[in-house]
Amino acid sequence: MAEYVVKVGKKGELYTPKKMRVQIGMQHGNEFIAAVEGEKIILEKRKTVIDLLEEDAIATVSENEIKEERKILEKELLER
């Protein structure tokens, strides 16, 4: 795991080294999820829809399976 020195500006901005930004693909406008553990801050890049679409599929669903599931859901909604 690489470690970097990150500076804090007057208004709490974090200034990250270019090498770190390049390594994780950080670009202007990216969003991050921040988790605090004691005195540690863990930043995880928030995935965009495009990121998710580019990932390998974890399951495949046929058109017929989708249609069947839709019928079940429609029936459940009409019964409410």
KEVEX-359481 format. One record per residue: x negated, y negated, z of N, C-alpha, C in turn. Coordinates in nm, 4 decimals, always signed. Each point is the difference from the previous one (the first is absolute). Layout:
% KEVEX-359481
+----------+----------+----------+----------+----------+----------+----------+----------+----------+
:       nu :       nv :       nw :      cau :      cav :      caw :       cu :       cv :       cw :
+----------+----------+----------+----------+----------+----------+----------+----------+----------+
:        X :        Y :        Z :        X :        Y :        Z :        X :        Y :        Z :
...
+----------+----------+----------+----------+----------+----------+----------+----------+----------+
% end
This chain:
% KEVEX-359481
+----------+----------+----------+----------+----------+----------+----------+----------+----------+
:       nu :       nv :       nw :      cau :      cav :      caw :       cu :       cv :       cw :
+----------+----------+----------+----------+----------+----------+----------+----------+----------+
:  -0.0853 :  +0.1169 :  +0.0000 :  +0.0853 :  -0.1169 :  +0.0000 :  -0.0903 :  -0.1238 :  +0.0000 :
:  +0.0271 :  -0.0907 :  -0.0937 :  -0.0764 :  -0.1243 :  -0.0076 :  +0.0528 :  -0.0997 :  +0.1025 :
:  -0.0890 :  -0.0800 :  +0.0540 :  +0.0400 :  -0.1039 :  +0.0946 :  -0.0450 :  -0.1348 :  -0.0539 :
:  +0.0815 :  -0.1028 :  +0.0223 :  -0.0285 :  -0.1334 :  -0.0503 :  +0.0236 :  -0.1017 :  +0.1102 :
:  -0.0698 :  -0.1130 :  -0.0096 :  +0.0243 :  -0.1119 :  +0.0903 :  +0.1039 :  -0.0887 :  -0.0675 :
:  +0.1095 :  -0.0245 :  +0.0691 :  +0.1090 :  -0.0836 :  -0.0500 :  +0.0078 :  -0.1225 :  +0.0891 :
:  -0.0023 :  -0.1190 :  -0.0586 :  +0.0047 :  -0.1238 :  +0.0779 :  +0.1432 :  -0.0496 :  +0.0121 :
:  +0.0251 :  -0.0735 :  +0.1093 :  +0.1319 :  -0.0570 :  +0.0256 :  -0.0083 :  -0.1510 :  -0.0161 :
:  +0.0929 :  -0.0562 :  -0.0796 :  +0.0046 :  -0.1442 :  -0.0207 :  +0.0754 :  -0.0706 :  +0.1114 :
:  +0.0081 :  -0.1325 :  -0.0092 :  +0.0635 :  -0.0822 :  +0.1023 :  +0.1465 :  +0.0343 :  +0.0225 :
:  +0.0695 :  +0.0398 :  -0.1055 :  +0.1428 :  +0.0308 :  +0.0108 :  +0.0261 :  +0.1507 :  +0.0094 :
:  -0.1035 :  +0.0769 :  +0.0282 :  +0.0155 :  +0.1440 :  +0.0149 :  -0.0161 :  +0.0782 :  -0.1280 :
:  -0.0394 :  -0.0671 :  -0.1089 :  -0.0196 :  +0.0717 :  -0.1264 :  -0.1195 :  +0.0936 :  +0.0131 :
:  +0.0107 :  +0.1145 :  -0.0633 :  -0.1118 :  +0.0941 :  -0.0010 :  -0.0752 :  -0.0142 :  -0.1316 :
:  -0.1305 :  -0.0222 :  +0.0088 :  -0.0827 :  -0.0122 :  -0.1189 :  -0.0772 :  +0.1311 :  -0.0177 :
:  +0.0328 :  +0.0687 :  -0.1078 :  -0.0572 :  +0.1322 :  -0.0237 :  -0.1123 :  -0.0076 :  -0.1028 :
:  -0.1042 :  +0.0810 :  +0.0169 :  -0.1097 :  +0.0027 :  -0.0969 :  +0.0473 :  +0.0548 :  -0.1353 :
:  -0.0571 :  -0.0540 :  -0.1067 :  +0.0388 :  +0.0424 :  -0.1343 :  -0.0181 :  +0.1507 :  -0.0192 :
:  -0.1092 :  +0.0545 :  +0.0525 :  -0.0272 :  +0.1431 :  -0.0157 :  +0.1159 :  +0.0835 :  +0.0568 :
:  +0.0547 :  -0.0443 :  +0.1124 :  +0.1125 :  +0.0702 :  +0.0608 :  +0.1252 :  -0.0112 :  -0.0873 :
:  +0.0256 :  -0.1211 :  -0.0509 :  +0.1185 :  -0.0213 :  -0.0842 :  -0.0058 :  +0.0876 :  -0.1244 :
:  -0.1177 :  +0.0074 :  -0.0600 :  -0.0176 :  +0.0824 :  -0.1202 :  +0.0198 :  +0.1471 :  +0.0342 :
:  -0.0555 :  +0.0434 :  +0.1127 :  +0.0066 :  +0.1411 :  +0.0388 :  +0.1448 :  +0.0478 :  +0.0149 :
:  +0.0869 :  -0.0834 :  +0.0562 :  +0.1380 :  +0.0445 :  +0.0218 :  +0.0978 :  -0.0549 :  -0.1043 :
:  -0.0521 :  -0.0738 :  -0.0979 :  +0.0873 :  -0.0528 :  -0.1043 :  +0.0898 :  -0.1128 :  +0.0487 :
:  -0.0474 :  -0.0777 :  +0.0965 :  +0.0789 :  -0.1095 :  +0.0560 :  +0.0056 :  -0.1146 :  -0.1000 :
:  +0.1222 :  -0.0481 :  -0.0246 :  +0.0186 :  -0.1114 :  -0.0920 :  +0.0933 :  -0.1028 :  +0.0632 :
:  -0.0039 :  -0.1214 :  -0.0547 :  +0.0864 :  -0.1072 :  +0.0481 :  +0.1457 :  +0.0458 :  -0.0014 :
:  +0.0692 :  -0.0198 :  +0.1096 :  +0.1412 :  +0.0361 :  +0.0069 :  +0.0277 :  +0.1383 :  +0.0568 :
:  -0.1030 :  +0.0841 :  +0.0140 :  +0.0212 :  +0.1322 :  +0.0602 :  +0.0543 :  -0.0160 :  +0.1413 :
:  +0.0811 :  +0.0949 :  +0.0415 :  +0.0502 :  +0.0009 :  +0.1366 :  -0.0608 :  +0.1170 :  +0.0743 :
:  -0.0194 :  -0.0176 :  +0.1301 :  -0.0593 :  +0.1021 :  +0.0842 :  +0.0872 :  +0.0238 :  +0.1217 :
:  +0.0003 :  +0.1225 :  +0.0477 :  +0.0652 :  +0.0353 :  +0.1253 :  -0.1094 :  -0.0037 :  +0.1064 :
:  +0.0240 :  -0.0734 :  +0.1088 :  -0.0991 :  -0.0125 :  +0.1069 :  +0.0490 :  +0.0758 :  +0.1230 :
:  -0.0854 :  +0.0849 :  +0.0533 :  +0.0302 :  +0.0727 :  +0.1238 :  -0.1056 :  -0.0381 :  +0.1030 :
:  +0.0441 :  -0.0213 :  +0.1230 :  -0.0915 :  -0.0375 :  +0.1072 :  -0.0127 :  +0.1166 :  +0.0966 :
:  -0.1240 :  +0.0418 :  +0.0242 :  -0.0311 :  +0.1060 :  +0.0958 :  -0.1045 :  -0.0539 :  +0.0958 :
:  +0.0443 :  -0.0468 :  +0.1158 :  -0.0938 :  -0.0607 :  +0.0950 :  -0.0578 :  -0.1256 :  -0.0609 :
:  -0.1317 :  -0.0017 :  -0.0177 :  -0.0666 :  -0.1145 :  -0.0621 :  -0.0272 :  +0.0220 :  -0.1486 :
:  +0.0527 :  +0.1081 :  -0.0556 :  -0.0209 :  +0.0297 :  -0.1417 :  +0.1200 :  -0.0454 :  -0.0815 :
:  -0.0284 :  -0.0481 :  -0.1203 :  +0.1043 :  -0.0313 :  -0.0980 :  -0.0245 :  +0.0908 :  -0.1192 :
:  +0.1001 :  +0.0747 :  -0.0374 :  -0.0113 :  +0.0900 :  -0.1143 :  +0.0879 :  -0.0566 :  -0.1108 :
:  -0.0609 :  -0.0304 :  -0.1134 :  +0.0738 :  -0.0544 :  -0.1142 :  +0.0142 :  +0.1080 :  -0.1063 :
:  +0.1208 :  +0.0167 :  -0.0466 :  +0.0259 :  +0.0975 :  -0.1068 :  +0.0728 :  -0.0723 :  -0.1118 :
:  -0.0537 :  +0.0126 :  -0.1230 :  +0.0613 :  -0.0681 :  -0.1127 :  +0.1407 :  +0.0554 :  -0.0232 :
:  +0.0960 :  -0.0914 :  -0.0078 :  +0.1390 :  +0.0396 :  -0.0227 :  +0.0166 :  +0.0375 :  -0.1468 :
:  +0.0590 :  +0.1145 :  -0.0233 :  +0.0154 :  +0.0477 :  -0.1368 :  +0.1148 :  -0.0733 :  -0.0685 :
:  -0.0224 :  -0.0316 :  -0.1258 :  +0.1041 :  -0.0612 :  -0.0819 :  +0.0735 :  +0.1104 :  -0.0743 :
:  +0.1081 :  -0.0347 :  -0.0657 :  +0.0745 :  +0.0976 :  -0.0798 :  -0.0908 :  +0.0579 :  -0.1078 :
:  -0.0821 :  -0.0843 :  -0.0592 :  -0.0920 :  +0.0464 :  -0.1048 :  -0.0992 :  +0.1000 :  +0.0573 :
:  -0.0521 :  -0.0281 :  +0.1205 :  -0.0917 :  +0.0954 :  +0.0649 :  +0.0673 :  +0.1350 :  +0.0173 :
:  +0.1237 :  -0.0016 :  +0.0465 :  +0.0729 :  +0.1244 :  +0.0241 :  +0.0267 :  +0.0759 :  -0.1295 :
:  +0.0321 :  -0.0724 :  -0.1067 :  +0.0266 :  +0.0647 :  -0.1288 :  -0.1264 :  +0.0620 :  -0.0599 :
:  -0.1157 :  -0.0547 :  +0.0344 :  -0.1263 :  +0.0521 :  -0.0536 :  -0.0495 :  +0.1225 :  +0.0762 :
:  +0.0557 :  +0.0260 :  +0.1181 :  -0.0415 :  +0.1166 :  +0.0784 :  +0.0543 :  +0.1283 :  -0.0617 :
:  -0.0663 :  +0.1105 :  +0.0300 :  +0.0483 :  +0.1294 :  -0.0463 :  +0.1344 :  +0.0296 :  +0.0649 :
:  +0.0885 :  +0.0607 :  -0.0757 :  +0.1317 :  +0.0358 :  +0.0519 :  -0.0143 :  +0.1092 :  +0.1059 :
:  +0.0804 :  -0.0106 :  +0.1055 :  -0.0039 :  +0.1025 :  +0.1044 :  +0.1119 :  +0.1020 :  -0.0209 :
:  +0.0909 :  -0.0307 :  -0.0927 :  +0.1085 :  +0.0930 :  -0.0306 :  +0.0551 :  -0.0339 :  -0.1385 :
:  +0.0638 :  +0.0972 :  -0.0596 :  +0.0680 :  -0.0256 :  -0.1269 :  +0.1462 :  +0.0360 :  +0.0160 :
:  +0.0838 :  -0.0773 :  -0.0653 :  +0.1440 :  +0.0211 :  +0.0083 :  +0.0549 :  -0.0028 :  -0.1417 :
:  +0.0827 :  +0.0983 :  -0.0326 :  +0.0567 :  +0.0050 :  -0.1339 :  +0.1218 :  -0.0920 :  -0.0085 :
:  +0.0372 :  -0.0318 :  -0.1217 :  +0.1186 :  -0.0839 :  -0.0220 :  +0.1244 :  +0.0672 :  +0.0562 :
:  +0.0098 :  +0.1310 :  -0.0160 :  +0.1173 :  +0.0730 :  +0.0512 :  +0.0062 :  -0.0049 :  +0.1526 :
:  -0.1160 :  +0.0080 :  +0.0658 :  -0.0019 :  -0.0093 :  +0.1465 :  +0.0481 :  -0.1373 :  +0.0475 :
:  -0.0400 :  -0.1042 :  -0.0709 :  +0.0436 :  -0.1351 :  +0.0352 :  +0.1508 :  -0.0132 :  -0.0181 :
:  +0.0514 :  +0.0519 :  -0.1113 :  +0.1446 :  -0.0073 :  -0.0254 :  +0.0783 :  +0.0756 :  +0.1060 :
:  -0.0477 :  +0.1150 :  +0.0396 :  +0.0675 :  +0.0805 :  +0.1015 :  -0.0002 :  -0.0719 :  +0.1348 :
:  -0.1130 :  -0.0560 :  +0.0353 :  -0.0103 :  -0.0738 :  +0.1261 :  +0.0912 :  -0.1224 :  -0.0009 :
:  +0.0109 :  -0.0639 :  -0.1138 :  +0.0874 :  -0.1175 :  -0.0122 :  +0.1461 :  +0.0392 :  +0.0230 :
:  +0.0399 :  +0.1133 :  -0.0557 :  +0.1376 :  +0.0466 :  +0.0215 :  +0.0278 :  +0.0223 :  +0.1484 :
:  -0.0950 :  +0.0599 :  +0.0684 :  +0.0154 :  +0.0267 :  +0.1438 :  +0.0124 :  -0.1315 :  +0.0767 :
:  -0.0867 :  -0.0958 :  -0.0307 :  +0.0027 :  -0.1287 :  +0.0690 :  +0.1288 :  -0.0767 :  -0.0286 :
:  +0.0460 :  +0.0021 :  -0.1259 :  +0.1260 :  -0.0667 :  -0.0351 :  +0.1157 :  +0.0605 :  +0.0788 :
:  +0.0013 :  +0.1319 :  +0.0099 :  +0.1067 :  +0.0691 :  +0.0737 :  -0.0026 :  -0.0422 :  +0.1475 :
:  -0.1181 :  -0.0030 :  +0.0594 :  -0.0135 :  -0.0409 :  +0.1409 :  +0.0481 :  -0.1426 :  +0.0211 :
:  -0.0328 :  -0.0894 :  -0.0926 :  +0.0419 :  -0.1394 :  +0.0128 :  +0.1521 :  -0.0138 :  -0.0126 :
:  +0.0600 :  +0.0731 :  -0.0907 :  +0.1455 :  -0.0081 :  -0.0191 :  +0.0769 :  +0.0572 :  +0.1191 :
:  -0.0615 :  +0.0929 :  +0.0723 :  +0.0655 :  +0.0611 :  +0.1152 :  -0.0047 :  -0.0905 :  +0.1239 :
:  -0.0789 :  -0.1044 :  -0.0014 :  -0.0113 :  -0.0889 :  +0.1164 :  +0.1169 :  -0.0914 :  +0.0119 :
+----------+----------+----------+----------+----------+----------+----------+----------+----------+
% end
